[in-house]
Amino acid sequence: MTDRSAETGTVPAETAIVPAETGVADPTADEIALEDAHVAHNYHPLPIVITEAEGAWVTDVTGRRYLDCLAAYSAVNFGHRHPTVVQAAKEQLDKVTLVSRAFHSDQLGTFAAELCALAGKDMMLPMNTGAEAVESGLKVARKWGHDVRGIENPTIIVAAGNFHGRTISIISFSDDPDARAGFGPYTPGFRTVPYGDVAAVEAACDASTVAVLVEPIQGEGGVVIPPADYLPGLRELCDRRRMLLICDEIQSGLGRTGRTFASEHVGVEPDLYLLGKALGGGVVPVSAVVGDADVLGVLHPGQHGSTFGGNPLAAAVGLSVVRMLADGSWQRRATELGAVLGNRLRALVGHGVTDVRCVGLWAGVDIDPTLGTGREVSERLMARGILVKDTHGSTIRLAPPLVVTADELHWAVDQLAEVLADLGRPPVHH
């Protein structure tokens, strides 16, 4: 992409739309039809079929390139196929990929030690997906409640508007009807209170409460940033009542917001970090629960496990990610580029945008619902070579890989401004 294209908002040549020739096979339609026929319809993806990717850009089956401003919901924080991560994976593929936890491997200990050092904790529990990390954190909290506090039926407080995954237990405390409805009976033991309200959390506490589970920033909710005193208030409350503070940093953590963990912005250290997505470098699923020995130490052999959790390939990839984060350069990059993105987006308020929430390279943009839905804006941006995803009706999320450039961010926001301007123009009648 050239500087000129960023300045003018014109589509770079490599993303130009090529009109389909009449009678020529449409590989996009063919691939989508094949997927629709044989894959459960639990997603509503944009109509693009990606075949290659590098850095902040992806290429579809027709050869057209797009700027990826979603980064697989922050799983691709360091860009597609980052050479450091890919090299770590390739080297490990030539050695050993899986031994299960029935044996030790030469990769897990180093990965665990360096991840714990990055988080300032003693121990980690290796898992695979984000939902597994959340489930594991919930199990640890309940076990801690049983063993340390002697509570027979522990309860955990969660926040309204949360998104922690899609397992039965997790959707049991979701208030999103799409995620929850029709999947009962639900797992008991959770109490939901408004997000950002410490007093509501305290009012919901009783002698059975062992933990508070919270996203420092609610990602799926539209990058919802709580009041600055929220996490510090929860930390004080948990300390006073001898409860665990569990921060789900699966989307917000590992550099996305300009800090290694989003909770650092307000100086809070939770008892348990739940990590995933970016920890796998966009190459393999890697997740972890990270905490101190007085909490994670409640687990004993046979009480929890995962065949693939902590496998040598995942550990090698995760270690490469941890080492990239160690010097703080990625976090600084997210901060600096986040200022560019935030300033440009906030200038659109009143011009088709009603609100912007931005921290680091992570933004939720509320589109004026009189202009169109988030889905419609996402589709129009796709036509201009920009990939974003909608959430909750009229909101779009932007989370470009941290390798994105300032010029590319300017160009992306230029395209959004053009889409909003087009939506605001009265229709032309011929």
C-alpha positions in Angstrom: 0.0 0.0 0.0 1.3 3.4 -0.9 1.3 6.5 1.3 -0.7 8.2 -1.4 -3.5 5.7 -1.1 -3.6 6.4 2.7 -3.9 10.1 2.2 -6.6 10.0 -0.4 -8.6 7.1 0.8 -8.5 5.4 -2.6 -8.4 1.6 -2.7 -4.9 0.3 -3.2 -4.4 -1.4 -6.5 -4.0 -4.8 -5.0 -7.5 -4.6 -3.5 -9.3 -3.3 -6.6 -12.5 -5.1 -7.4 -12.3 -7.2 -10.6 -15.8 -7.6 -12.2 -16.7 -11.2 -12.7 -16.9 -12.4 -16.3 -20.2 -13.8 -17.4 -20.2 -17.6 -17.5 -16.9 -18.0 -15.6 -17.0 -20.2 -12.5 -17.2 -18.3 -9.2 -14.7 -19.9 -6.8 -16.1 -17.8 -3.9 -19.6 -19.0 -4.4 -18.5 -22.6 -4.9 -16.4 -22.7 -1.7 -19.2 -21.1 0.3 -21.8 -23.5 -1.0 -19.6 -26.5 -0.1 -19.1 -25.2 3.4 -22.8 -24.4 3.9 -23.7 -28.0 2.8 -21.3 -29.7 5.2 -20.5 -27.4 8.1 -23.0 -26.6 10.9 -24.5 -23.1 10.5 -23.3 -21.7 13.8 -21.6 -18.7 12.2 -22.7 -16.0 9.8 -19.4 -15.1 8.1 -18.9 -12.4 5.6 -19.0 -13.8 2.0 -15.2 -14.0 1.5 -13.1 -17.1 1.1 -9.5 -16.5 2.3 -6.7 -18.6 0.9 -3.5 -16.8 1.9 -2.4 -14.3 4.5 0.7 -12.4 5.6 1.1 -9.7 8.2 -2.0 -7.5 8.3 -3.3 -8.6 4.8 -5.3 -11.6 3.6 -5.9 -12.8 0.0 -9.1 -14.4 -1.2 -9.6 -17.2 -3.8 -9.9 -14.6 -6.6 -6.6 -13.1 -5.7 -8.0 -9.9 -4.2 -6.3 -8.6 -1.0 -7.9 -7.2 2.1 -6.7 -5.4 5.2 -7.6 -7.6 8.1 -9.0 -5.3 10.8 -10.3 -8.2 13.0 -7.2 -10.4 13.5 -9.3 -13.4 14.3 -10.8 -11.7 17.4 -7.2 -10.8 18.5 -5.8 -14.4 18.0 -3.6 -12.9 15.3 -2.2 -10.0 17.3 1.3 -10.4 15.8 0.1 -10.6 12.2 -0.6 -13.6 10.0 2.3 -16.1 9.9 4.7 -14.0 11.9 8.1 -15.4 11.0 9.2 -15.9 14.6 6.1 -17.9 15.5 6.1 -19.9 12.3 9.8 -20.7 12.7 9.2 -22.0 16.2 6.4 -24.2 15.0 8.4 -25.6 12.0 11.3 -26.4 14.2 9.1 -28.2 16.7 7.2 -30.1 14.0 10.5 -31.7 13.1 11.0 -33.0 16.7 7.8 -34.0 18.6 4.3 -32.5 18.6 2.4 -34.5 21.3 3.2 -36.8 24.2 0.2 -36.0 26.4 0.7 -35.1 30.1 1.4 -38.7 30.9 5.0 -37.8 30.2 7.1 -34.7 30.4 8.4 -32.8 27.4 11.3 -30.5 27.0 9.2 -27.5 26.0 6.5 -27.1 28.6 8.6 -26.2 31.6 10.4 -23.4 29.8 7.1 -22.0 28.4 5.5 -22.2 31.8 8.4 -20.5 33.6 8.6 -17.6 31.1 4.8 -17.1 30.9 4.7 -17.0 34.7 7.6 -14.5 34.8 5.7 -12.3 32.2 2.6 -12.4 34.4 4.3 -12.2 37.8 2.8 -15.5 39.0 4.1 -18.8 40.2 2.2 -21.4 38.1 0.2 -22.0 35.0 -2.3 -24.6 33.9 -1.9 -25.3 30.2 -5.1 -25.8 28.1 -6.0 -25.3 24.4 -9.0 -23.0 23.8 -10.2 -19.9 25.5 -13.3 -21.6 26.7 -11.2 -24.3 28.2 -9.2 -21.7 30.1 -12.4 -20.2 31.5 -13.9 -23.6 32.5 -10.6 -24.4 34.1 -10.5 -21.1 36.0 -14.1 -21.8 37.3 -13.1 -25.3 38.4 -10.0 -24.0 40.2 -12.1 -21.3 42.0 -14.7 -23.8 43.1 -11.9 -26.3 44.3 -10.2 -23.4 46.1 -13.6 -22.6 47.7 -14.0 -26.2 48.9 -10.5 -26.8 50.0 -9.3 -23.5 51.4 -12.5 -21.8 52.6 -14.6 -24.9 53.4 -17.6 -23.9 51.3 -19.8 -26.8 50.2 -21.6 -25.1 47.3 -19.4 -22.1 46.1 -20.9 -19.4 44.0 -19.2 -17.1 41.5 -20.3 -13.6 40.5 -20.1 -12.6 36.8 -21.0 -9.4 34.8 -23.9 -8.7 32.6 -23.0 -8.5 28.9 -20.1 -11.0 29.4 -18.7 -13.3 26.8 -16.5 -16.0 28.1 -17.1 -18.8 25.6 -19.9 -21.2 24.6 -19.7 -24.3 26.8 -22.8 -25.3 28.8 -21.5 -23.9 32.0 -20.4 -20.6 30.4 -23.5 -20.0 28.5 -25.5 -20.7 31.7 -24.4 -17.2 32.9 -24.6 -15.5 29.6 -27.4 -12.9 29.0 -27.1 -13.2 25.2 -30.2 -15.0 24.1 -28.5 -16.3 20.9 -25.8 -17.9 23.0 -28.1 -19.2 25.8 -31.6 -19.9 24.6 -32.5 -23.6 24.0 -29.4 -25.0 25.6 -30.8 -25.7 29.1 -30.8 -27.1 31.7 -28.2 -24.6 32.9 -25.3 -25.0 35.4 -26.1 -23.4 38.7 -23.8 -21.5 41.0 -23.4 -18.1 39.2 -24.9 -14.7 39.9 -25.0 -11.9 37.3 -24.7 -8.2 38.2 -24.3 -5.1 36.0 -20.8 -4.6 34.5 -18.8 -1.7 36.0 -20.8 -1.7 39.3 -18.7 -2.7 42.3 -21.6 -2.0 44.7 -23.7 -4.5 42.8 -21.0 -7.1 43.1 -20.8 -6.5 46.9 -24.6 -6.7 47.3 -24.6 -10.1 45.5 -21.9 -11.5 47.8 -22.7 -13.9 50.6 -20.9 -16.5 52.6 -20.8 -18.9 49.6 -19.2 -16.4 47.2 -15.6 -17.5 46.3 -14.8 -15.5 43.2 -15.6 -12.7 40.7 -15.1 -13.4 37.0 -14.8 -10.4 34.8 -13.4 -9.2 31.5 -11.3 -6.0 32.1 -12.8 -4.8 28.8 -15.8 -6.6 27.3 -14.8 -7.5 23.8 -17.8 -9.2 22.3 -20.0 -6.6 24.0 -18.4 -4.0 21.7 -15.1 -3.1 23.4 -16.9 -1.8 26.5 -14.5 -0.1 28.9 -15.6 0.1 32.5 -15.0 3.0 34.9 -11.4 3.4 36.0 -12.3 2.5 39.6 -14.1 -0.7 38.7 -11.2 -3.2 38.7 -9.5 -1.6 41.7 -12.8 -1.7 43.5 -13.2 -5.4 42.7 -9.6 -6.0 43.9 -10.3 -4.3 47.2 -13.6 -6.2 47.6 -12.1 -9.6 46.9 -9.2 -8.9 49.3 -11.6 -7.9 52.0 -13.9 -10.8 51.6 -11.2 -13.4 50.8 -12.4 -14.1 47.3 -10.6 -14.6 44.1 -10.5 -12.0 41.3 -10.4 -13.8 38.0 -9.6 -11.7 34.9 -10.6 -13.1 31.5 -7.8 -11.6 29.4 -8.4 -13.9 26.5 -9.2 -11.1 24.1 -7.9 -8.1 26.0 -4.5 -9.6 27.0 -1.1 -10.1 25.5 -0.5 -6.7 23.9 -3.8 -5.7 22.3 -4.6 -2.8 24.5 -1.1 -1.4 24.8 -0.2 -3.4 27.9 0.5 -7.1 28.3 -2.7 -7.4 30.2 -5.6 -4.8 30.1 -5.9 -4.9 33.9 -2.4 -3.2 34.1 -4.0 0.0 32.8 -5.6 0.5 36.3 -2.8 -1.1 38.3 -4.7 -4.3 39.2 -3.3 -7.8 39.4 -5.9 -10.6 39.6 -5.5 -13.9 41.4 -6.0 -15.7 38.1 -5.3 -14.6 34.5 -7.3 -16.5 31.8 -5.3 -16.4 28.6 -5.7 -17.7 25.1 -6.1 -16.4 21.5 -2.9 -14.4 20.9 -0.9 -16.8 23.1 -1.0 -19.2 20.2 0.4 -16.6 17.8 -2.4 -17.3 15.3 -0.8 -20.7 14.6 -2.2 -23.2 17.1 -4.7 -23.0 19.9 -2.9 -22.2 23.2 -4.6 -21.2 26.4 -3.6 -21.0 30.1 -4.8 -20.2 33.6 -2.0 -18.3 35.3 -1.9 -17.8 39.1 0.0 -18.3 42.3 0.7 -21.6 44.0 -1.7 -21.0 46.8 -4.5 -21.0 44.3 -3.5 -23.3 41.5 -1.9 -25.6 44.0 -5.4 -26.9 44.9 -5.3 -29.2 41.8 -3.9 -32.7 42.3 -3.3 -35.5 39.8 -6.5 -36.8 38.3 -8.6 -33.8 39.2 -8.3 -32.0 35.9 -6.5 -32.5 32.6 -6.3 -32.2 28.8 -4.6 -34.5 26.4 -3.4 -31.7 24.1 -2.9 -29.1 26.9 0.7 -28.0 27.1 1.7 -30.2 24.1 5.3 -29.6 22.8 4.1 -27.8 19.6 1.8 -25.5 21.6 4.5 -24.8 24.2 7.1 -24.0 21.6 4.7 -21.6 19.8 3.5 -20.0 23.1 7.1 -19.6 24.2 7.9 -17.7 21.0 5.0 -15.3 21.8 6.0 -14.8 25.4 9.5 -13.9 24.3 8.3 -11.4 21.7 6.3 -9.7 24.4 9.1 -9.6 27.0 10.7 -6.3 25.9 7.5 -4.3 25.7 7.9 -3.2 22.1 4.6 -4.8 20.9 2.8 -3.1 23.7 4.3 0.3 22.9 3.4 -0.2 19.2 -0.2 -0.9 20.2 -0.3 2.2 22.3 1.2 4.5 19.6 -0.9 3.1 16.7 -4.0 3.0 19.0 -3.7 6.8 19.4 -3.8 7.1 15.6 -6.8 4.9 15.3 -8.7 6.4 18.2 -8.2 10.0 17.0 -9.3 9.2 13.5 -12.4 7.3 14.7 -13.5 9.9 17.2 -13.5 12.5 14.4 -16.3 10.5 12.9 -18.6 11.0 15.8 -21.5 13.0 14.5 -20.8 11.9 11.0 -22.5 8.6 11.0 -20.9 7.4 14.2 -22.6 7.9 17.6 -19.8 6.6 19.9 -16.3 5.3 19.9 -14.5 3.2 22.5 -10.8 2.7 21.9 -8.0 1.3 23.9 -4.7 0.4 22.2 -5.5 -1.1 18.8 -9.0 -2.2 19.8 -12.1 -0.2 19.0 -15.8 -0.5 19.2 -17.6 1.9 16.8 -21.3 2.5 17.2 -22.9 3.2 13.8 -25.9 5.6 13.7 -28.7 3.0 13.4 -30.6 5.3 11.0 -27.9 4.7 8.5 -27.6 1.0 8.6 -26.6 -2.1 10.7 -23.2 -3.1 11.7 -23.5 -6.0 9.3 -24.3 -3.7 6.4 -21.3 -1.5 7.2 -19.1 -4.5 7.4 -20.2 -5.8 4.0 -19.6 -2.3 2.4 -16.2 -2.1 4.0 -15.4 -5.6 2.6 -16.3 -4.3 -0.8 -13.6 -1.7 -0.3 -10.9 -4.1 0.9 -11.4 -3.8 4.7 -12.4 -6.7 6.9 -14.2 -5.9 10.2 -17.0 -7.7 12.1 -20.2 -6.4 13.5 -21.6 -7.1 17.0 -24.9 -6.3 18.8 -26.7 -4.8 15.8 -25.2 -1.4 15.0 -21.6 -1.8 16.4 -18.5 -2.8 14.5 -15.2 -3.9 16.1 -11.7 -3.1 14.8 -8.8 -5.1 16.1 -6.1 -5.0 13.4 -2.9 -7.0 13.9 -0.3 -5.0 15.7 1.9 -5.1 12.6 -0.5 -2.8 10.8 1.0 0.6 9.8 -0.3 4.1 10.5 -0.8 4.6 6.8 -3.0 1.5 6.6 -5.0 2.6 9.6 -5.6 6.0 8.0 -6.7 4.3 4.8 -9.1 2.0 6.7 -10.7 4.9 8.5 -11.0 6.8 5.2 -12.9 3.8 3.8 -15.3 3.8 6.8 -15.9 7.5 6.4 -16.7 7.0 2.7 -19.1 4.1 3.6 -20.9 6.3 6.2 -21.1 9.1 3.7 -22.6 6.8 1.1 -25.2 5.5 3.5 -26.1 9.0 4.5 -26.8 10.2 0.9 -30.4 10.1 -0.3 -31.1 7.4 -2.9 -31.0 8.5 -6.5 -34.2 7.8 -8.4 -33.9 7.3 -12.2 
